[in-house]
């Protein structure tokens, strides 16, 4: 017997939950293999495999035949189950649109695709279904045939964050795609039926590309298939869905069934049509946004409002949007209308967000004062018009920032917190505590070591009156444990960068400055590191100064004893050996990669290599390697009299 088969269900579920934490390229094949082991394991694994079945699209990105067949096999499996459901789901079973049935027709499959689909999720064959045509409409239905297992009952999420999931996720405007269609598909694509439902108002009416049925209909067909596939899968199971992707062009249909979306917590609107045309060269910029875009946005607002009224109490927690592909005609992007307060005011404040980025900032900004930011660990967006220092102070768990630039004074508050904490330790006003907030330990009141400071402190609660004002956050939760800071640009003076290295000296592991800029537009000399203190855990340092000379503090490398990776360069071209002052020899036993270019390479002390026992990659270069070189230290010592010696030699000759 398989060892997994004798495990209790609780243990098996714990193992499977661990598997689902991996990327879908790993978790999906693993779960599928477990499902084929035996019925006992399949019973436990199937709910996790089909919980969010369309996440397979994130794995199978790009256009290829195998991808197409795998996705189509999955859709056939889900739609077959939807067609044969019994009970409440059966009464909501929708007829399938003709375009969807033609796309899923097994006659367009080949053996390669069928075999590939079995590697992920069991596929269906044409014998699974019998197609019945409704003569009164362009809709078809599938005759119920009992499936081997009801996979649809496990689905809780129909969520697509990107990529149109059918065959034509790339190359919408490549007419050669038509050669992949079957004869029946081509006949339907160019039929009056498709053109009659084509949303012409979404495009420029004077644009030949968008008003010619021979061109526009093939572009619209995959959009039609996508939205009909989502509707067909979701309709029988609206009541159990927790998240749902809705095509922007099809929102109105979901408004009509909002009463069935009782468990829905997340709506993702995917912009599936081009609502702006920048490629035609006609019309004024103000006319590029079409009326149907405004109408679709009103449908989104109506859907959110209807759901929050029907299911109050914050059931619906999030509304997001994206476009499936980045290369729409005219470079259409997610419409700014999705930042509308009329939507976000209907949603509850984000519940303990872990990341602040452009994707969620609009919603956080609307509830900024009521949103708990104490759990934010990553900061990927620098909002304008808010008090950045105050907001950063509220992010007590912040570990990572990736921002374009650093506004003046952003981290002065962190410097002040550290100074205040050092002062409190020195005066014996508080008692040190361990890593767990609020857990006191026995330690010397005079202990002001950096490790004690970073771990935070806790006060003697018995000696504090309840009438006193609340303690500062750095006393109750400790200092902000920032580990990684990436700035796209940093302008002189570098006082804010110095503030980061001081305030987070005990936790900072990664520091990356993409562009160090001088205070003027011309070439400048940038001095860096003079005010840095020791960074005991810093293991990655990237400093880049294009168009400038970067002069490092002589003791900078000595301040980074744990450095593993360093990439530091400037644009130094011409220099005088007499100006080069080598850095102090540093002990760097953990360094594995060292990339230095320009002045940092000229000033790096070669004696430091004696301690670099783990060095794997070394690259010392200049901006113009064909005319510049790095002289050894002995030559640098002799360089002061080099010019005089040359003159004497020429005189002797």
N, C-alpha and C positions, 0 to 999 in steps of 0.2 A: 504494500500500500504506500502511496505517496506520503512522505512525511508531513506535508502541509495538510493532508486530509484528516489527520488525527489531532490537529490543533483545535482548541476551542474557537468558537466563532469570534469572540472578542479579540483573541490573539491574531487571528487571520485578518480581521478588519484593521487592526493596528498596522500590520505589515502592508496591507493594500493602501491604507491612507498614506503611508510613507512613500509608496511608489508614486502616488499621484502628485507628490510635491516636485517630482522631476519634470523636465521639459516633455511636452507631448510626444516628441520623437522617441523618447525612451519609455514613457509611461504607457502610451497606447499599445505598442506591440507587446509589452510585458503583460498588461492586463488581458489583452486578447489571447495570449498564450495560456494564461491562467484559466481563462474561461473554457479553453478546449481540454483542460486536464481531466476534470470530472465534474459531475453535477454539483457536488458539495461545494467545491471551490467556485464554480460558475455562479452559484446562487449568491455568494457573497461578493464576487467581483463585478458582476454585471451592473449593479446600480452605479458603481464608480466609472465603469467604462462608458455607459450611456448617459451619465449625469449631464454632460455637456458634449454631445456627440459631434457637433460641428467644429469643435476645436481642432479636429483633424486638418482643417483648412490651413491653420497656422503652420502646420508641419509641411503640408504638400503645397508650398508656394511655387509660383511660376507655372508656366504652361508646359505640360507634357502629356502624352497619351496615358501614361500610368496614373498620373494624378487625376485626370478626368474620369477614368473608369473607377477608381477607388471611391471618389466622391459620389459618382452616380450609383454605385452599388450600395453605398451607405444610405442614400436618399431612397432608393427602392426598398431597402429593408425597413426604413422608418415609415414610409408611406404605405407599404403593404400592411404593417401592423395597425396604422391609423385607419385603414379601410376595413379591417376585420375586428376592430374593437367592439366590445359588447357593453351594454349598459349605457351610462350617461355619455360616454365618449362617442358611442355609435350615433347618437342623434345629432351630434354636431359635426359629423364627418362631412367634409365639403367635397363636391365633385371636383375633379382635377381639370385644370385648364388645358386646352389642347396643346399649347406650347410646351407645357411641362411634360405631358405624356409623350410628345414627340422627342423631347430631349432625353427621356428615360427609356425610350424604346430599346429593348435589348438587341434588336436587329442591327444597331449601329455599333455594338460592342465587338471586340475581337478577343481571341483567346488570351492574349497577353494581359489585357486589362482585367479579365475575370480572375486570372491567377494572382495578379497583384493585389486585388481587393481582398482575397482570402488571407493575405498576410496581416491585415489590419482588423477588419470586421467582416463577419460572414456576409456574403453577397447573396442577392436574389437572382433568380433566372427568369426567363420569360414565361416559363410554365407556372410561375407563382401566381400570375394574375390573368384576368380576362378583362380586356378593355371594352367598355360599353359606351357608345357615343350617344350623347343627348342631342337629338335632332333639332331642338329648339334653341340651342345656345352653343357657344364655342367652349363648352365644358364637357369633360368626360369623367367617368367614375370607374373605379376598380371593383370588380365583383369580389365579395368577401371570400377569402380562402383561408382556412385556419393556419396561422403561422406556427412554427415550431416553438416560439417563445414570444411573449409580448414585451418587446424591447422598449416600446414607446412609454410604458408606464414608469420607466426609470428617468426619463428626461425631465430635468429641472431648469435647464438653461439652454436657450437658443441665442447664442451670443457670437456675433461676428464683429470684430473690431476693425478689420481691414480685409481687403481682397474679395472681390466678387467671386463667389465660390464655384461658379460653373466653369465651363470649358474656356470661356473667353475673358479671363481675368486680365489678360494683356492683349494689346493689339486691337482695340476697338475700331480703330480707323485704318486697319490693314485689310483691304478688300480681299486679299488672298485667303483670309479666314474662311470665306465661303466654301472653299474646296473641301472643308472638313464636314460640312453639313450634308445630311442625307437628302435625297430627292424630295421626300415628303416635307422635310424641314424647309427647304428652299421654296417649295410651292406655298407653304403656309406663310413664310416670312414676307413674300412678295404679294400676298393676297390683300384684297381691300380690307379684310377684317383687321389685320395688324395696323394698317395705316389709319383706320378709323379710330383707334384708341391711342394713337401716338400723340403725346402732349406737345403739339406744335407751339403752343404759347410759351413753352420753356426756352425756346430758341429764338434767334433773330429771324424774323419772317423773311427778311430780304437776303438771308444767307443761303446760297445755293446748296451747300452741303446739308443744311438742316431742313430744307423744303423739298428736296428731291427724294421721292419714296425709294428709288433704287439705292440711294446712299444711306438715308436715315433709318429705314426699316431694319436692315441688318444690325445697325448699332443699337436699336431699341430692343431687339429680340432677347439678348442675354439679360437685359434689365428686367424684362417681363418674366423670363424664366426664374430669375432669382427671387423676385417678390412673390411669385406664385408658389415656389417651393417652400419658402418660409411660412406662408399662410397655410399651406396644406399640412405641414408638419405640426404647426402650433394649434390649429383650430380644435382638434379633438382633445387637447390637453391644456387649454388655457388656464383652467383652475389650479393646476399644479406648477405652473411656470413661476420661477423666481426672477429670471432675467430674460429679456426678449429684445432682439434686434428688429427694428422696423424700418423698412425703406422709406426715405423721405417722401417719395412720390405716392406712398400708399398708406399714409397715416390715417386718413379719414375712415378707412375700412375698419381699423382697430378701435376707433372711437365708438363705433356701433356695438362692440362687444366688450366694452369696459367693465360691465357688471360681472363678467366671468374671470377677470384678472385679479382675483381676490388675494393671491399670494405674491403678486408682482412687486419686486423691490427695486428693480433696475431696468431702465429703458435706454437702449442705445439706438439712436437714429443715424442711419447710414445714408449719406447724401449720394443718391444713385443716379441723378440726372444733372446735366449741365444747365444751370440756371443763369449763367452769365456767358456771354460770347465776346471774347477779346480778339479773336482771330480773323474776324470778317473785315475789319478796317472800315466799317460803316457805323454811322450813328455816334451820338455823344456818349461819353463815359457814364453820365447819369442815367442813360436809358438801357444800360447793359443788364441791370437787374430786372428780371421779368415779373409780371404780376403773379404768375403761378408760384413763384418762390414765396411771396408774401402770403399767399393763400395756404401753402403747405406749412408755413411757420405758424399760422393761426390754428391749423389743425393740430400741431404739436402742443400748443398752449391749451387748446380745448381738451385734448386727451389727458394732459397732466391735471388740469383743473377738475375734469370729470372724475378722474381716479381718486384724487385727494378728497373730493366731496363724498364719493361713494364709500371710500375706505379711509376715514380720518385716523388721526393718531400717528402719522408719520410712517405709514406702511410703505409708500413709495419713497425711496431714499435718494435716488440718483437718476439724473437724466444727462446723458453724454451724447456726443455726436462725432462723426468722422466721415471721411470720404474713403471709398474702397481702394482708390488708386491715386498716386500723386501726379499723374500726367494727363489729366483731363484737358480737353481743348481749351485754350485760354488760361490754363493754370488755375482752375477753380479750386478754392480751398473751403474749409468748413465755414459756413456763413457766420458772421459775427452776431447775427440775431439770436443765436443759441445762448448768448450771454444775457439775454433779456431778463430783467428783474421780474417780469410777470410770470416766469417759470420758476426761478430760484426762490422767490418769496413763498411759493407753495410747498417747497420741500423743507424738511427739517434741517437743522445744522448738521454738517458732517460729523459722524460719530468717531471721535478720536482718530483723525487722519494720521497716517504714518508718513505721507509724502506731500509736499506742496510743489505743484508743477503748473504749467499752463493749462493742463487738462482739468484741474479741479479748482484753480484759483478763483474763478468767477463765482463759484458757489460759496467758497470759503469767505471771499470778500464781502458777500452779501450778509453773512452771519459772523463777521470777524470777531465781534465782541463776545459772542455767545458760543463760539467754537472752542473746544478744548484742544489747545495746541501742545499740551505737555507731552504728547506721545509722538510728535513729529520727529522722524529720524533723518529725513533727507529733504533738502531744499533745492529744487531745480528751477526756480523762477524767482526773479526779483521784481516784485510788484512796485508800480509807481503810485505816488499819491498817498502812501501810508507811512507811518512811523516805523521804519525798518528796525532801529535798535529796540524799540518796545516790543515789536513782534518777535524778534529773535530771542529776546529775553524770555518770552513765553514758551519757546520751544526748548524745554529743559532736557529732552532726550536727543537733541540734535547731534548727529554723527557725521553728516556729509552735506556739503554745499557745492553746487555746480552753478555758477552764476556768471553773467557776462562781465560785470565789473563790480567794484566794491565802493559804494557811496561813502563819502567822508564821515567818519565817526560811527560806522555801523557796529563795530565791536569794542568801542570804548567802554560800553557798559560791562562787557565781560572782563575787561581789565580792572575796572573799579570793583567788580565782585571779587576778583581774586585778591586785590589789595585789601579789601574789607575783611575777607576771610583770613588772610595772613595776620592782619591786625588783631582780629578776634582770638586767633590761636595764641598769638604772642602775649595778649593780655589775660589769657586764661578765662575768658568769658564763656567759653563753650567747651564741650568735651568731644573729642574725636569719635567717629563711629565707623562701622564697617561698610561694605559695599551696599548692603541692604538698607534702604532709607529707614530711619527711625529706630534702628537697632543699636543701642549704645554698647560700647566696649570699654574696657579699662585701659586707659592710655594717659600718658603724661599731658597735663594741661599745657606745658611748655613745648610740646611736640609740634613744631611748625614745618615739618618736612614736606616736600612737594607731594609725596604720595598721600599723606594725610589730608592735605588741602584739597587735592583733586577728588578724594572719596567723599568729601563733604562732612558736615558736622551735625550733631543733634544736641539740643539744649536739655538741661536738667529740668524736666517738666514740673517737678515738685517745687522748684524755686521760682517758677514763673506764675504770675497772677493771671487769671483768666481775663482780666480787664485790659491787659496790654494789647497793643496792635499786633496783627499777625506777623510772624517772622518772615524775613526775606526768603525768596525761593532758594538762594544759594546756601542757606542754613538748613532748610528742611529737605532739600533734594540734592544738594551738592552742586558743584560747578557743571556747566554744560560740557559733555564729553565728546567734543568735536574731534573726529579722527581723520577726516579727509576734506580738503579745501581745493577747489578748482576754480580759477578765475580766468576768463578769456582775455582780460586786459587789466593792467594795473598801472596807474599814472603816478609819476613823481609828484610830491615826495611819498615815499613808501611807508608812511607812519601807520596806515591802516593794516598793511601787511605785517609790520612789526607788532601791531596789537594782536593779530592772530597768533603769531609765534609765541608771544608772551602769555596771553590768556589761556591758551590750550597747549602749553608746552609739554604737559605730562600725558596727553592723549593723542596729539597730532601724529598720524602715521604717514599721511600722504599730502604733499603740498605741490601744486601744479599751477604755474603762471604761464599762460600761453603767450602773452605779449606784455613785456615791460616797456612802458613808454616814457620818454623824457618829458620835461615840462614845456619844451618848445618843439616845433615841427622838425627842426634840423637835427643833425647828429648830436648826441649828448653822451656824457659819461654817467652811468648809473652806479651808485655805490649801494651795496646791499649787504645786510647781515651784521652791521656794526652794533645794532641794538638788540640782536637776537640773544636769548639765553639758551642754555643747553636744552636740546630736544632729544630726550633719551630714547623715545620709541619711534622717531621718524625713520622710515625705511625707504621712502620713495620721494625724490626731489627733482622737479622739472622746472627750470627757469630759462625763459627764452627772451632775448632782447634784440629783435631785428632792428637794423639801422642804428644801433647804439653800441657803446662799449660797456660791458658789465664787469665792474670791479667788485669782487667778493671780499668780504672781511677776511683777513688772513687766518682767523681762527674758526671760520664757518664750518669746515669739514670736521674740525675737532669737536664742535658742538653737536655733531650728529653721529654718535658712536654706533648706532644700529643701522646705519644707512646700507641698503641693499642695492638700490638702483638710483643712478644719478644721470640726468640728461640736461646739461647746462651749456648754452651757447650764446654768442653774440655775433656781430658782423665786423669785428676788427679785421682790417686789411693791412694798413701801414702802422708800424710801431717802431719804437727804439728800444733796443735791448736794455739800455740804461734805465728805462722807466719800469722795467719788470721787477716786481718784488714778490718772490715766491711766498705762497701760503705757508703756514706752519705745518710741519709734518703731523699727520693725523693717524690715529689708530682706527682702522676700518676693517675689522675681521670678518664682517658679514657681507661686505660688498661683493656682488656677483657681476654687475654690469656698470660700466663707467663710460659715458659719452661726453666728451668735452670739446668745445670748438671755440676758437678765438681767444680772447683774453683769459677766460677760465682755464683753457688748456695751457697757455703760456705760464700761468702763475701756479699751477698745481705742483706741489712739491713731490719729486720722485721718491723721496724716502718713505712716503705713505704706502708705496707698493709693498714694502717689506711686511706689513701687517695684513695685506689683502690676500689671505691664503685661499679664499673661495672665489677669486676673480675668474670669470669665464669669458667675458667680452670686454675688450678695451678699445676705445676709438678716440684718438687725439688728433684733431684736424684744425685747419684754418679755413676762413671763408674762401680764400683763393689759394688752394693747395699747390698750384703750379709755381707760385713765386714766393710763398711763405713757408717757413719751417719753424720747428720748435727746438731751440738750442738747449743743450744740457746745462745743468746747474753750474758746472765748472766754467763753461763759456760765459754764462751770465756774470759770474764773479770777475772774469777778465774783461768783460765788455766795456767797462768804464774807460779803459785806456786803449781800446781797440783802434779808434780813429787816429790817435797820436802815433801808435806803433806803425800804422800803415803809411803815414806821412814820412816818418823817419826812414822806413824801408825804401820808399821811392827816392828820397834824397840821396841815400847811399848808392843807389843804382845810377 
